[in-house]
Amino acid sequence: MNPRVVRWFTPGLHVKRWLVLLMVGMVLISLGIGYALANVYRSGVRLPAIFYYLTLQFLPRYVRGGLFGALGLSIILYALYKLTQSVLGPFLPGRDRALSEIIYNYRFLQKGPRVVALGGGTGLSTLLRGLKKYTGNLTAIVTVADDGGSSGRLRKEYRILPPGDFRQCITALADVEPLMTTLFQHRFKEGSLNGHSFGNLFIMAMAEITGDFEHAIRESGRVLAVRGQIVPSTLRDVTLIAEMADGETRVGESSIPHANGNGDGDGHGALATVTAIKRVFLQPESTINPEAEEAILNAEMITVGPGSLYTSILPNLVVDGMAEALKASPAIKVFICNVATQPGETDFFRVSDHLKAIENHLGTNIFDFVVVNSNNNFPLPTSAQTAGIKRVVYDPATVNQRSIHAVLVDVVNPRISTHHDPDKLARAIMKKIWRS
């Protein structure tokens, strides 16, 4: 049987109950017609001989009942199907998707857990791309420290929050035709728009129209039928500053991750590097976005990472009030460790070094679980090895003296072995942690 037909009979669609009620109505109408015809026969009126054949009087009563019942049911279902296609067809976001599939996804995802994901950059969008298949109750809390590339230029010229990471989250959570997503990610390569992406310009224009960056993100999400919501971690225009181990101060997110390659190579963490990052902080001091705080306090699961530790993850966590909200939330808290190190940020970092860096900023461990890649069979690209990128290694210090559970699972992307695979990562979180 066609899977699209079978989908209509899946529990939870809130469709079968109304079909049954429709059948009851049809039966009552049929009974009314039957009684009317019976009265006609009793009155002695003779119907044309053709009615003898049309009503299959030459067959036994139970055979006639079965045939007419099956024919009637088929006609009703076909008519309902065509009616819904005619009435709802113009409003469906994807004409190539069956209505039953759309309803199933809506009902199924509405029952999913309330998940809050903190981060930024490619790591956060990768996670969201996988999680949106399991729940529609998603909130992405995005860093606003980005000051490089197209986002940095728009930020300086128009004094808006950097749109780049928000654009990536919007396209990751979008539920529209692929062409629209591709359009949002399109980057111009010539003229005065060189380097700008269409999505960044769209968000900037929306911010001017609505007069508010938050509304711009919300309306942009509606255009692309985003599953969930996307909010900035803070509403202030902030600058990320890094204090290095050698006393140097680096100002601006784009100036922080400078590869140095001065480590001793023994794998004992980034403290072995000469210009290791000691801490990061925001200027001016910023307070947590109330919408982000509410999402965290109401969440059932909170994920932090993957992404650049010092330029995507920690800029969210050092926002004033963020640590307190995370500690107060009753949600399951999960740290997703990167599968590879990042030159200039996490050279020679092990899993425990990532956790230690976060603890140094927050004052304590807040996580219940840490997701670690267990598949090292995919070699790093030559270009990555040349840049000094290495696999992040799991070490016993990860769980020692911490009330945290390590989940070792294959989450590496076979096509880009320095990144997570969206489906593998989401499956690991939802199957091994949420349902455990």
C-alpha positions in Angstrom: 0.0 0.0 0.0 1.1 3.5 -0.7 3.1 4.9 2.3 1.2 8.2 1.9 -2.1 6.4 2.4 -0.8 4.4 5.4 0.4 7.7 7.0 -3.3 8.8 7.4 -3.8 5.9 9.8 -0.8 6.7 12.1 -1.9 7.5 15.7 -1.8 11.1 16.7 -2.8 12.8 13.5 -6.3 13.8 14.9 -7.8 12.7 11.6 -9.3 9.3 12.1 -11.7 10.4 14.8 -13.2 12.9 12.4 -13.3 10.4 9.6 -15.3 8.1 11.9 -17.7 10.9 12.7 -18.1 11.6 9.0 -18.9 7.9 8.4 -21.6 8.1 11.2 -23.1 11.1 9.5 -23.1 9.3 6.1 -24.8 6.2 7.7 -27.5 8.4 9.2 -28.2 10.0 5.8 -28.3 6.6 4.2 -30.7 5.4 6.8 -32.9 8.4 6.1 -32.8 7.7 2.3 -33.5 4.0 3.0 -36.6 4.7 5.1 -37.9 7.1 2.4 -37.5 4.4 -0.3 -39.1 1.8 1.9 -42.1 4.1 2.3 -42.2 4.5 -1.5 -42.3 0.7 -1.9 -45.0 0.3 0.7 -47.2 2.9 -1.0 -47.4 0.6 -4.0 -45.6 2.9 -6.3 -43.8 0.8 -9.0 -40.3 2.0 -9.8 -38.8 1.4 -13.2 -37.3 -2.0 -13.8 -33.8 -0.5 -14.1 -33.8 0.0 -10.3 -33.8 -3.8 -9.9 -30.4 -4.0 -11.5 -29.1 -0.7 -10.1 -29.7 -1.9 -6.5 -28.4 -5.4 -7.3 -31.6 -7.1 -6.1 -30.5 -10.3 -7.8 -27.7 -10.7 -5.2 -28.1 -11.9 -1.6 -28.7 -9.1 0.9 -25.3 -9.4 2.7 -23.4 -9.3 -0.6 -25.2 -6.2 -1.6 -24.5 -4.6 1.8 -20.8 -5.3 1.5 -20.5 -4.0 -2.1 -22.4 -0.8 -1.5 -20.5 -0.2 1.8 -17.1 -0.6 0.2 -18.0 1.5 -2.8 -19.4 4.3 -0.6 -16.4 4.3 1.6 -14.0 4.5 -1.3 -16.0 7.4 -2.9 -16.0 9.3 0.4 -12.3 8.9 1.0 -11.4 9.9 -2.5 -13.7 12.9 -2.4 -12.2 14.0 1.0 -8.7 13.7 -0.4 -9.5 15.7 -3.5 -11.4 18.3 -1.4 -8.4 18.8 1.0 -6.1 19.1 -2.0 -8.3 21.7 -3.6 -8.9 23.8 -0.5 -5.5 23.5 1.2 -3.2 23.0 -1.8 -2.5 26.7 -2.3 -1.4 27.1 1.3 0.9 24.1 1.6 4.6 25.0 1.9 5.9 22.2 -0.2 3.7 20.9 -3.1 5.9 17.8 -3.4 5.0 16.7 0.1 1.8 14.8 0.9 -0.8 16.6 3.2 -0.7 13.5 5.5 3.1 13.9 5.8 2.8 17.5 6.7 0.1 16.9 9.4 2.1 13.9 10.8 5.3 16.1 11.1 3.3 18.9 12.8 1.6 16.6 15.3 4.7 14.5 16.0 7.1 17.5 16.4 4.6 19.4 18.6 5.0 16.5 21.1 8.8 16.7 21.1 10.7 17.9 24.2 11.5 21.6 24.8 15.1 21.9 23.7 17.3 25.0 24.0 20.5 25.0 22.0 23.2 27.6 22.8 26.0 28.4 20.4 26.8 30.0 17.1 28.4 29.6 13.8 28.4 26.3 11.8 28.3 24.1 14.9 24.9 25.4 16.1 23.3 25.2 12.7 24.6 21.7 12.2 22.9 20.6 15.5 19.6 22.3 14.7 19.5 20.7 11.2 19.4 17.3 12.9 17.2 18.2 16.0 14.4 19.7 13.9 13.5 16.2 12.8 12.7 15.2 16.4 11.0 18.2 18.0 9.3 21.5 16.9 9.9 23.0 20.4 13.3 24.3 19.6 14.9 27.5 20.8 18.3 28.5 19.5 20.2 31.1 21.6 22.7 32.7 19.4 25.9 34.7 20.2 26.0 38.3 19.1 29.8 38.7 19.3 30.5 38.0 15.6 32.4 41.0 14.0 34.0 39.5 10.9 33.0 39.2 7.2 29.6 40.4 6.0 28.2 40.4 9.5 30.9 42.7 10.8 30.5 45.1 7.9 26.8 45.4 8.3 27.2 45.7 12.1 29.5 48.7 11.7 27.6 50.4 9.0 24.0 49.9 10.3 24.6 49.3 14.0 22.6 46.1 14.1 23.4 42.8 15.8 25.5 40.6 13.5 23.1 38.6 11.3 25.4 35.9 10.1 24.9 33.3 12.8 21.1 34.0 12.8 21.0 33.4 9.1 22.6 30.0 9.4 20.2 29.0 12.1 17.2 30.2 10.1 18.2 28.2 7.1 19.0 25.1 9.3 15.5 25.2 10.8 13.7 26.2 7.6 10.9 24.0 6.3 10.6 25.3 2.7 11.7 24.3 -0.7 15.6 23.9 -1.1 15.8 26.8 -3.6 14.6 29.3 -0.9 17.2 28.0 1.5 19.9 28.3 -1.2 18.8 31.8 -1.9 19.2 32.8 1.7 22.7 31.4 1.8 23.8 32.9 -1.5 26.9 35.1 -1.3 27.6 37.9 -3.8 31.0 37.8 -5.4 31.3 41.1 -7.3 30.5 44.8 -7.0 29.6 46.8 -3.9 27.8 43.7 -2.5 30.9 41.5 -2.7 31.1 39.3 0.3 27.6 39.9 1.5 25.1 37.0 1.7 21.5 37.6 0.6 20.2 36.3 4.0 22.3 38.9 5.9 20.9 41.7 3.7 17.4 40.4 4.0 17.6 40.3 7.8 19.1 43.9 7.8 16.3 45.1 5.6 13.7 43.4 7.8 15.3 45.1 10.8 14.8 48.5 9.2 11.2 47.7 8.2 10.2 46.4 11.7 12.4 48.7 13.6 13.7 45.9 15.8 16.3 43.1 15.3 14.3 40.6 17.3 11.2 41.2 15.2 13.3 41.0 12.1 14.5 37.5 13.1 11.0 36.4 13.9 9.6 37.6 10.6 12.5 36.1 8.6 11.7 32.8 10.3 8.1 33.0 9.2 9.1 33.6 5.6 11.2 30.4 5.7 8.7 28.4 7.9 11.2 27.9 10.7 10.6 25.1 13.1 11.2 26.7 16.5 12.4 30.1 17.5 15.8 31.9 17.3 16.8 34.5 19.9 20.0 36.5 20.6 21.7 35.8 24.0 21.7 39.5 24.7 20.3 42.6 23.0 23.3 44.8 23.6 25.9 45.6 21.0 28.9 44.0 22.6 32.6 43.3 21.8 34.3 40.1 22.6 37.7 40.5 24.3 40.2 37.8 25.1 42.9 37.9 27.7 45.8 35.7 26.7 48.1 33.7 29.0 51.0 35.9 28.1 49.2 39.1 29.1 48.2 40.2 25.6 44.6 41.4 25.1 42.8 40.8 21.8 39.8 42.9 21.0 37.1 41.5 18.6 35.9 38.0 17.9 37.6 37.9 14.5 41.0 38.8 16.0 41.1 36.1 18.7 41.6 32.7 17.0 45.2 33.2 15.7 47.0 29.9 15.2 50.4 29.7 16.8 51.6 26.1 16.8 53.9 26.7 19.8 52.6 23.8 21.9 54.8 21.0 23.0 52.6 18.4 21.2 52.2 16.1 24.2 48.5 16.5 24.2 48.3 18.0 27.7 45.8 20.8 26.8 46.1 24.3 25.5 47.9 25.5 28.5 51.0 24.1 26.8 50.7 26.7 24.1 52.5 30.0 24.5 49.6 32.2 23.5 46.8 30.2 25.1 43.5 32.0 25.8 43.1 32.6 29.5 39.6 34.0 29.5 37.1 35.9 27.4 34.6 38.6 28.4 32.2 41.1 26.8 32.3 44.8 26.8 30.2 46.6 27.7 28.7 44.3 30.3 25.5 42.8 28.9 22.5 41.2 30.5 20.7 38.1 29.3 17.9 38.6 26.8 14.6 38.0 28.9 13.3 35.8 26.1 16.4 33.6 26.2 16.2 33.4 30.0 12.5 32.3 29.9 13.3 29.6 27.3 16.2 28.2 29.5 14.1 28.1 32.6 11.2 26.3 30.8 13.5 23.9 28.9 13.5 20.1 29.3 16.9 19.8 27.7 19.7 22.3 27.1 22.6 21.8 24.7 25.8 23.7 24.6 28.0 23.3 21.5 29.3 22.2 19.1 31.2 25.2 17.9 34.3 27.4 18.5 34.8 27.3 22.2 36.0 30.8 22.9 34.3 32.7 20.0 30.9 30.9 19.7 30.1 29.1 22.9 31.6 31.1 25.8 30.3 34.5 24.4 26.9 33.2 25.3 27.8 31.8 28.7 29.6 34.9 30.0 26.5 37.1 29.4 25.4 38.4 32.8 22.6 36.3 34.1 23.2 33.3 31.8 25.1 31.2 34.3 22.5 31.8 36.9 19.7 30.8 34.5 21.5 27.6 33.4 22.1 26.6 37.1 18.4 27.3 38.0 17.0 25.4 35.1 15.7 21.9 35.9 16.6 20.8 32.3 19.0 18.0 31.3 22.2 19.9 30.4 24.4 18.4 27.6 27.8 19.6 26.4 28.6 18.6 22.8 32.3 18.5 22.4 33.9 19.3 19.1 35.3 16.4 17.0 38.5 18.4 16.1 40.6 21.1 17.6 40.6 24.6 16.3 43.9 26.4 15.7 44.4 29.4 17.9 41.6 28.5 20.2 41.8 24.8 21.3 45.2 23.6 20.1 46.0 20.2 21.7 42.7 20.3 23.7 41.2 17.1 25.1 37.6 16.7 26.1 38.4 17.6 29.7 40.2 20.8 28.6 37.0 22.0 26.9 35.0 21.4 30.1 37.7 23.0 32.3 37.6 26.2 30.2 33.9 26.5 30.7 34.2 25.7 34.4 36.8 28.5 34.7 34.4 31.0 33.3 31.2 29.8 35.1 32.8 28.7 38.4 31.4 25.2 38.3 30.4 22.3 36.1 26.8 22.6 35.0 26.5 19.6 32.7 24.9 16.2 33.2 26.1 14.7 29.9 29.0 15.2 27.5 28.7 13.9 23.9 32.1 12.7 22.6 32.9 11.4 19.1 34.1 7.8 19.3 34.8 7.3 15.6 38.4 8.1 14.6 38.4 6.0 11.4 37.8 9.0 9.1 41.2 10.7 8.6 41.4 14.5 8.8 41.9 16.2 5.4 45.5 17.1 4.5 44.6 20.8 4.6 43.3 20.4 8.2 46.4 18.5 9.3 48.7 21.1 7.7 46.8 23.8 9.7 47.5 21.9 12.9 44.0 20.5 13.4 43.8 17.3 15.4 41.1 15.0 16.8 39.8 15.9 20.2 40.7 13.0 22.4 38.6 11.6 25.2 40.4 11.3 28.5 39.4 9.9 31.9 39.8 13.4 33.4 36.5 14.2 31.6 34.4 12.4 34.2 36.8 12.2 37.2 35.6 14.4 40.1 32.6 15.5 38.0 29.0 14.4 38.2 28.8 14.0 34.5 28.1 11.1 32.1 30.2 10.7 29.0 28.3 9.4 25.9 30.9 8.1 23.4 29.2 7.7 20.0 30.0 8.0 16.3 29.0 11.6 15.4 31.6 12.5 12.8 30.6 13.7 9.3 32.1 11.3 6.8 32.2 14.0 4.1 33.7 16.7 6.4 35.6 14.8 9.0 36.3 17.9 11.1 32.6 18.5 11.7 29.6 16.7 13.2 27.0 14.9 11.1 23.6 16.5 11.8 21.6 13.2 11.8 24.1 11.2 13.8 24.4 14.0 16.4 20.7 14.5 16.8 20.1 10.7 17.0 22.7 10.4 19.7 21.1 13.1 21.8 17.5 12.0 21.4 18.0 8.3 21.6 20.9 7.9 24.1 20.2 10.8 26.4 16.6 12.0 26.2 15.1 8.6 26.1 17.6 6.9 28.4 
